[in-house]
Amino acid sequence: MNTWGKQVAIVAACGAVLVGCSDDGNSTKAGGGSPPMTLRIGTADQPGFPGADQIEEFARHVEELSEGRVRIEPAWRVAEEIEDWDQVVGRKVVSGELDMGLIPAQAWDTEGVTSLRALHAPFLVTSDELVRKVVTSDLAATMLAGLDAVDLTGLALLPEGMRHLFVFGDGDVDLFDLDGKVVRAPTSETTSALFEAFGATADDLDGQNDRFLAGARDGSVAAAESEFALAGCCLPMASTAAANLTLFPKVNSLVISTEAYESLGEDLQQVLRDAADRTLEWAVAAMPSEADQVAEFCNGGGTIVNAPESELAAMQAAVAPVYAELERDETTKQLIERIQAIKAELPTPRAIAPCGPAATSGTAHGDETTVFPDGVYRMEITAEFLMAAGVDRANAFEHAGTWTLTFEDGRFQEGTCVGTYSVQDGRVEIVLGIDPQCGTAAGEVLFSAGWTLEDDQLQFTDVRSGHGSDLLIATLFGGQPFTKID
């Protein structure tokens, strides 16, 4: 840094925006007894939450890259039990009360920032891989640039997890009947519009957990918008969620007051940017998968179902007015289109198996029987995949290849082997014919399983062999999805 830059940084450190000017007697790498510059970063989160982990990671990188010249001081739970808690944190950064903030990106649409809304367009960003692609692409810079409107500088968009709808109750709940109901959700114009499209009202309940608990118990609050990683610990009662109904991702914006940022000088500005880049790289790698989060949720007593295609199509149609409003802004429209293009290039996420007392494959309402989706499905499996799952070498090579399954009005066919299938209690059971073409399984139950169907991907779940090796049958038919080809 040149001499002028050093003078600016020293003056800024003793101004109203930055703190840490008093000599605490501690020696630093910055030279002799000079105390480190301190930047206070605010969040509505508390230690132990994903957002707090991101702040601590960022602070570690800043201290390391600045060689002790800059310290990040977290201010936890800045807006506890306050209406619009995320916005309160953001306003404190805008006003200069805080130097920095970690604020969910969805919160900014109430504050005059429109460039981040595409991230939360309903049902658009619906997978771990897609959100990682978006936040590490040039789209992130375009989205963060909109923060100029409120005199903030965006450093990074840090992914946290996918958001779902959690409906309260441990019985037979209807995820799709939200008309006239209240859904607990952090304040956001886009989120409110989403739930209004379903006839519901989004309310952050002033951040007060006692109101939230009372509302969930007396039925006045029917559901919550949250993520699987938090649902087990932070929702007030048992809930049911549809794993294949992803609302949008939660992405945190790492921001700094532009006044504070410009006061730092070029070398410290670069330190913050480099630290933000490293934190983004860490957040992308550390974000737990949906599958892992769902497993933990299920183990904690939660219930997972899968929404039928008809319900998904109806909900997609219902949010058309939300898209129409979002796309009135040309930048948002272009961002949505670019995200859709990235999404089209990615493979369909693997379906997640239902769990819990109310879980039935193929339906979200606990029917005793359900209709299996007829069609022709194909899957190619390698010997290496089978052996990696523990199948012995001989069986792996014997069963590797392309498998084509045909289901039509109770009739099943695989190759030249013909049999029947039936559905009971949300499970399909396949019985092979007695023809020798069916091999040693002729006349036997091939397998029974639950299933999910997302787009053209049929995933058998909880596969149980009717003969032979459970491991072979479970891996062969449940190890990876079948693609519908007809």
N, C-alpha and C positions, 0 to 999 in steps of 0.2 A: 504494500500500500504506500502511496506517496505521502509527503508530510501533510498536505491539505486534508487527505482522507483520514489520517490519524486524528487531526484536530477535530474534524466533524464527529468522528466516533466518540471522542472523549467528551465533547460538549453534549452530544445526545445522551450519553450515559448519565449525565447529571441533570437532564431536563425532566419535564413532566411526564413524558411518554415512557422512558426507560427508567428502571430502578436499579439500585445496587451501587450507589455512589459513595457510601460511607466506608471508611477503612475498618474492616473487621479484624485486621491484624494477620490475616492469612496470606501467605506468599503464594503466587501463582506463576505459571509458566509465562504469563504475559510480561513479567519483569518485576522483580523485587517484591514490594509490598502492595502493588496495585491489586485491588479487588477485581474479581471478574464482573463483567457486565451481565446483568440479569434481565431476562425477558420472561414476563409472566404470561403463561398460556392458560386459558380457561376452558372448561368443559362442564357439561351437565352430568357427566359420568363420575363414577367413583372408582378407586383402585380395585383391580380385579376384573373390570369389565373390558371388552375388546378395545374400546376407544382409549381407555386409560393405558392399556398396553402399548398402543400406538404412540401416545405421548411420551411414555418412558423410553421407547426405542428411539424416537426422534431426539430426545434430550441427550441420550447416550452418544449419538452420532455428533451432535453439535459440540458437546464438550471435547470429544476426541478430535474432531476436525479443526476446532478453534484452538486446540492446545490449551484449554482451560480459560481462554479469554471470554467466553460466553457461556452462561449457565441458563438452562431452561427451568423455570420454577412453575410447577403445575398448581393451578387453583381448582380443586375438585368441587363437584356439586355446586357450581356457581349459582344455579337457579333452582335449587331444591324447593319443591312444593310451590312453584310459581307457574301461572298460566304461560303458555308459549315458552317453555323453558329453553328450548334450543335457540329460539330467536333472542331471548334475553342475553345469552352468552354472546351471540353475534353482535348485538347492539353495544355491548360493553367494549368489544374490540373496535367497533366503528367510532365510539365516543372517545376512545383513548384510555378508558379505565383499565383495560387489559391491553397488553402489547400484541398478543396472539390468541388464536382460538382453534379448537377442533370442533367443528359444527357439522352435523349431518347435512349433506348437500340438499336434501329435500326441504330443509327449513328456509332456504333463501328465497323461495318464490313468493313469500309474504313480504319481503323486504325490498322488492323492486329489482331483484336479480332473476332474469329469465333464462339465462344460458345453461343452467343446470337441470332444467325440467325434463329434458329428453331422457335422462337417467331413470326417471320415475314414471315415464309413460306406462300405463297399465299393461302388464303381461308382455313387455318388450324385452327387458334384460332378465332372463329367467334361469340362468345357469352360472355356476362358478366360473367356467371357462370364458363365457362371454363377458362377464364383468371384469375379469382380469384383462382380457383383450382391450376393452374400452378404456380402462384407466391407465393403461400403459401405451396407448396410441396417441396420435396427435390430436385426437378428439378432446383429450383431457385439457390441453392448453386452451383450446377454443372455449370450453366450458368455464374454465377458471378465469378467462379474460373478462367475463361478464361481471366479476366482482369489482372491477374498476368503477362501476356505477355507484358503489358505496365506499369508495376510497380504501379498498382492501386489495392486497396482493395475494393471489392464490399460489401456494407452493406445491401442493399435491392433492390428488384424490385417492384416499386410502380405503380399499374395500373391506367390509366387515362381514356381510353375509346376506343371504336371500330372505326376504320378508314374506310371510304367509299370514293367512287368516286363521286364528285359533278361536273356535267356538266353545263356549263353556258348557260343562255338563258331561257326565260320564255315561249317559244313556244313548238313545238313538237320536242324535242331533241332525238338523238339516243345515248344512253349510251354505245353502243357496237361498234360504228364505231370510233375507235381511231387511225386508220392507218394514219401515217404522221402528227399527231397532238402533241402538247406540253401540258404536264400535270404539273402543279406546285406541287412539292413535295420536302420535305426536303431530303438532300443528303443521299443516302444509296445505296450500291451496290445491295442489294436484291430488294429494291424498283425499282431501275432502270431496273433490269432484268425482273421484273414483267411487267412493262409498255412496255419494248422492245418486250416482247412476244406478245403484242397486236399491235405492230407496232408503238407505241408512244414513245416520248422522255420525260423523267422526268427532270425537271429543277427547282432548288430552286430560280431562278431569283435573286440571290445575296441578298436575304432578303429584296429587295426594293419593298415596296408596290406600289410605283408609276408605276414601270414597270409592276407589277402584274395587277394593275387596267387598264393600257393602253392596255395590252395584252388581257385581258378578253373582253374589249370593242371592240377592232378591230378584234377579232377572232383569233389572233395569239396564244393565250393561251386558249385551249378549255375546260379545266377542272382543278380541284384541288383535291388532296388527303387530306382529313381532317376528322373531326368528327362532329356529329350533334351539340354538345354543343358549338362549335366554328363557325360553318357555318353561323349562323344567324348574328353574330357580325363581323366576320372577313373576309368573302369573299366579293369581290368587286361588285358583282351583283347577281341577282336572279339565282338560280341553281336548278337542278333536281338530285335526288339520288335514287338509288334502295336500299330499306331497307334490302332486302334479299341478297345483294351482299356485304359482308363484306370482306375487303381486308386482314386486320390483326389488332391487337390491338396496341395502343400506350402504352408503358410501360417505365417508367423512371427509370434509374439506379442511385442509390444513392451511390456515390463513394468518396473515400478519397485517397490522395497520400499515398502509402505504407510507404514512409519515414516519413511523418507526423504521420501516424497511429502508427508506431513502436516507435516513440519518446514519445508517450503519457504515457506509463506505463500501466500495466495491468488493474488497476481500471478504468482509463478513457477510455481505449479501450472498456471495458465492458459497460460503460455508453453509448458510441456511439452505440454499438450493441443493447443494450436494448432500446434506443431511436428509433433506426431504426425499431426494431420489433414492437414497439408501433405505429410508424407512418404507417407501413405496415397494421397493424390491422385497424387503422383509415381509411386509403386509400381504403381498401377493402370494408369497411362499407359505406364510404361516396361516392363512385363512383356512379354517377347517372345512372339509368337504361337506356338502349337504348330506351325503350318505352317513358320515360319521356323526353328524349332529342329530340326524333322525334316529340312529341307533341309540344314542344316549337318551333322547326324548322318550323313545319306546320303553327303554329299560327303567325309566323313571315313572312309568305308569301312564304316559300319554297314548293317545290313539291316533293312528294314521289311516286314512282312507284314500281312495283315488277317485277323482271326479270323473263321471262318465263323459264321453265326448260330447253328448248333447248339452250337458250343463256348461262345459267349457266354451262351446260355440255360442251359447246364449249369453254368457258373461262377456265374451269378446264383442258380441254385437251391442251389448248394453253400454259399453264404454266408447262407442263410436263418437258420441258428442264430445267426450273428453279429448279425443284426438283432434277433432275438428277445431276445438278451441286452442289447443297447444300449437297446432300447425298454422294458426293465423300469424304466428311469429316466424318469419322466414328462416332465421338461424335455427330455431328449434325444429322446424320441419326438416331442414337439411341434416341436422344431427340424427333425428329419428331415422331418416332414410339410410344414412351411413351405418347406423347400428344394425338396422335390418339387413343390410348387405353383409356385414360381418357375421351376423347370426346365421344367414343362409349358407355360409361356407363351413360352419361347424357341424360336427356330428350330433345327432339327437342324444341328449343326456340319457344315461341308463335309468330305466324306471325304478322307483323305490317301492319296496314291498309294503303292503298294509301291515298294521300291528295293532294289538289291543283288543278289548272285548267287543268293540263295535266295528272292527275292521272286516270288511268283506271285499274281495277283489271284484272289480268291475262295477261296483256300485258304492254310493256313499250313504246309503240309507238303511243298511242292515237287513235287506231282503233275505229270506231264507233261500231263495234260488235267484239266479240272474242269468242273463242271456250271454252266451259266449259269442265273441265277434267272429262270425264266419269269414272265411277267406283262405287264400294260399299264402303261406309264410315260408321264408327261406333263411337259412343261416349256414355259414361256413365256419367250421371249427378245425383247428390244427391239432396234431398229435402233441406238439409242444405245449399248447394250452391245457390239454387234458393231463399231461404228465406234471405240469406245474401245479395242478390242483391235487395231485396225489394218485391219479389213475396209473396203474401199472403199464409198462411199455407195450405189451402185447395188445391189451385192450385199447390203448390210446391210438395205436396205428390202425387197428381194425375198425375203429369207429370214427376216425378223422375223415373229413370230407364235407360235402354239401348235403344238408338235410332240408327236404321240402315237405312241409306238413300241410295237408288240405283238410279243412273243416267245412262241412256243408250239411245243414239240417240233420245233425246227429250222426252223420257219416264221416269217418276219419280215413285218411289214406296217407301212407308214406312209401314212396316208390311204388312197388307192386303189391305191397301189403295193405289190405283193407280191413278196417275195424269200425267201431262205433265210439261215440263219446256222449257223455251226459254231464249235467251240472247239478250240484246239490250244495246248499250252504256256501255258495261263493267259490266252490272248487270244481274244476273240470276233471273228469276221470276218463281215461282212454283205455278201451279194451280192444285187443287185437283179435282178428279172426283166426280160425283154426287152419287156414291155408298154410302149407309149408313155406310159402314165400315170406311168412312172418318170422321164420327161424325158431329159435328155442323159446321165444316169448309167445308163440302162437297160442291163442285161447286165453292168454293171461292179461292182467292189467299192466299196461306199459308204464303208466305213472298217473298220479293225481297231483294237482297243483292249484294254487291261486294264480292270478294273472293281473297284469296291468297292460293297458294299451295307450301309448302316447304317440300321437301322429301315426306313423306307420310301424312303430316299434312294439312288438308283442314280447313282454317279459314274463316268463313263468316264475312263480315265487313259491317257496316252501315246497319244493318238488319231492315227492315221496315215491319211491320205486314200488311197483307191484310185483317185481321179480328181480332176481339177480342183485347186482351191486348197487347199493344206495348211492355211493359216491359217484360211480360212473353215470348213473341216470340223472342225478342231481346236477352234475357238472355238464353233461351233454345237453340237457334240455333247459336247465336253469342258469347255466354259467354265463350266458350272454343272450341278448335279445334276438328274436327272429324279425326279419323285415317283411312287411306285407307287400306282395308283388301282384296280387290280383284280388 
